[in-house]
Structure formats: structure tokens, C-alpha cells
Amino acid sequence: MFDTRFDPMDQINLMQENVLDCLGSAVENTLSSVRGAAAFQRGIDQLDRLSVFKADHVYAPLSADPLAREYVAHLDEQLLDLMARIDVLRTHVELGLEVGSDNAEGMADSLLALVRQLRISFGREAALIPVYAAWQERAPLYTAPPRELQLAGVHL
């Protein structure tokens, strides 16, 4: 018999890989090219979906759990400065693309720094994996498919 439980951590790992792959493609193709700019936008769109997904499927249930709440709050506090740097770097690149900036070198540096900061953030958030696993053992089994699949009418 197959285990059909939906594991948000697996989905998060896939989404994180996709973000980094898209942004890596933007680096390889340069932001000044159509292909590079499109890859950057795909990566940012995926990052936005990832943020919402983590909030809905990991942070919300863990924050509601009295045993995990303090740990999640502590991790959030640790990530606050990092997330602010990510937002600044992201905004710098987005605005540069929007206005057609001729500062390609500065935007490329910001993009590389953004990728580095995201890798650090993803690594730090990996500390939630054992916390989430312990929560799953205490909570009812989570068998619902992701919201995107529910909306598409897919049943696991």
C-alpha cells in the first residue's frame, strides 16, 4: 500500500529548487537578455507562491501548536534581517528591469547576492523539518492535497 499523505516539506523542497533553478538561469543568461529577464520573473513568481505555501502549510499550523509556537517565533526573529536583505535585493533587480536600467553589473551583483541570501534562508528554514515532523506525529494526519491540486479537482 502506498502512503498517499501529502507532505508539505517535499513540496517546499521542490519549490525552493525551482526558485534557485530559475534564478540560476537568469544569472547564466544575464538580466539584460529576454531569456534572463523571463527566468528572473519565473523565479520571483515561484518565490511568491513558495512564501504563501509555507505560510499556509507550515508556519500557520506550527504557530498554532503550543509546543512549536516559541520555536517558530524564534526562527522568524532570526530570519527577519535576512528577509529584509532579500526584499531589498529583489526590489533592486525588479526596479532595474522595470525602468530598463543600464547598470547591468550592479543588477547582476544584486541577483547573485539574492541567490546567496535565498540559499541561506532556505538552509535556516530547514530547521523546521524535524519540528514539523514532530507536529505531524501529534496532530491528525494531513492527507489533503495541495490547494493548487484541490482547485484543479485532483484527488490523491
C-alpha positions in Angstrom: 0.0 0.0 0.0 1.3 3.5 -0.9 1.5 6.3 1.6 -0.7 9.0 0.0 -0.2 11.6 2.6 0.7 15.0 1.3 4.0 16.2 2.7 4.3 20.0 2.5 8.1 19.7 3.2 8.6 17.7 0.0 6.6 20.4 -1.9 8.6 23.2 -0.3 11.9 21.5 -1.3 10.7 21.2 -4.9 9.6 24.8 -5.0 12.9 26.0 -3.5 14.8 24.1 -6.1 12.6 25.6 -8.8 13.3 29.2 -7.5 17.0 28.6 -7.4 17.0 27.0 -10.9 15.1 29.9 -12.4 17.3 32.5 -10.8 20.4 30.5 -11.8 19.1 30.6 -15.4 18.7 34.4 -15.0 22.3 34.6 -13.9 23.5 32.4 -16.8 21.5 34.3 -19.5 22.1 37.8 -17.9 19.2 40.0 -16.9 19.7 42.2 -20.0 18.5 39.4 -22.2 14.9 38.5 -22.7 15.6 34.9 -21.6 17.4 36.1 -18.4 14.7 38.6 -17.5 12.0 36.0 -18.1 13.8 33.4 -15.9 14.2 36.0 -13.2 10.4 36.7 -13.3 9.6 33.0 -13.2 11.9 32.6 -10.2 10.2 35.6 -8.4 6.7 34.3 -9.2 7.7 30.9 -7.8 9.2 32.6 -4.7 5.9 34.4 -4.1 4.0 31.1 -4.4 6.5 29.4 -2.1 6.1 32.1 0.6 2.3 31.7 0.6 2.6 28.0 0.6 5.0 27.9 3.6 2.7 30.3 5.5 -0.4 28.2 4.9 1.0 24.7 5.2 3.9 25.0 7.7 4.0 28.3 9.6 0.3 28.5 10.4 -0.1 25.0 11.8 3.2 25.2 13.7 2.4 28.7 15.1 -1.0 27.3 16.4 0.7 24.5 18.2 1.7 25.4 21.7 4.7 23.1 21.6 6.1 24.6 18.4 5.0 28.2 18.7 8.0 29.5 20.6 10.5 27.8 18.2 8.7 29.2 15.1 8.7 32.7 16.6 12.4 32.4 17.5 13.2 31.3 13.9 11.1 34.1 12.5 13.1 36.6 14.6 16.4 35.1 13.4 15.2 35.3 9.7 13.9 38.9 9.9 17.1 40.7 8.9 17.8 38.1 6.2 14.4 38.5 4.7 14.8 42.3 4.7 18.0 41.9 2.7 16.3 39.5 0.3 13.5 42.1 -0.2 15.9 44.9 -0.9 17.9 42.8 -3.4 14.8 41.6 -5.1 13.4 45.1 -5.4 16.7 46.4 -6.8 16.6 43.9 -9.6 12.9 44.3 -10.3 13.0 48.0 -10.5 16.1 47.9 -12.6 14.3 45.6 -15.1 11.2 47.8 -15.0 13.0 51.0 -15.8 15.4 49.4 -18.2 18.4 50.3 -16.1 21.8 50.4 -17.9 23.5 49.3 -14.6 23.8 45.6 -15.7 26.8 44.9 -13.5 25.0 46.3 -10.4 21.9 44.3 -11.1 23.9 41.1 -11.8 25.6 41.6 -8.4 22.3 42.1 -6.7 20.9 38.9 -8.4 23.9 36.9 -7.3 23.6 38.3 -3.7 19.8 37.4 -3.8 20.6 33.8 -4.8 23.1 33.6 -1.9 20.7 35.1 0.6 17.9 32.7 -0.5 20.2 29.7 -0.1 21.0 30.8 3.4 17.3 31.4 4.2 16.3 28.0 2.8 19.1 26.4 4.8 18.0 28.0 8.1 14.3 27.2 7.5 15.3 23.5 7.1 15.5 23.5 10.9 11.7 23.4 10.8 11.7 19.9 9.2 12.1 18.0 12.5 9.7 20.4 14.2 7.1 19.8 11.5 7.6 16.0 11.7 7.1 16.0 15.4 4.0 18.2 15.0 2.6 15.7 12.4 3.0 12.9 14.9 1.0 14.8 17.4 -1.6 16.3 15.0 -4.1 14.4 12.9 -2.7 13.0 9.7 -2.6 15.7 7.0 -4.0 14.0 3.9 -5.3 16.9 1.9 -3.6 17.6 -1.4 -2.1 21.0 -2.0 -4.5 23.8 -2.6 -3.5 24.1 -6.3 -4.4 20.5 -6.8 -7.7 20.8 -4.9 -8.7 23.7 -7.1 -7.9 21.6 -10.2 -10.1 18.9 -8.9 -7.3 16.3 -8.3 -7.8 13.7 -5.6 -4.9 11.7 -4.2 
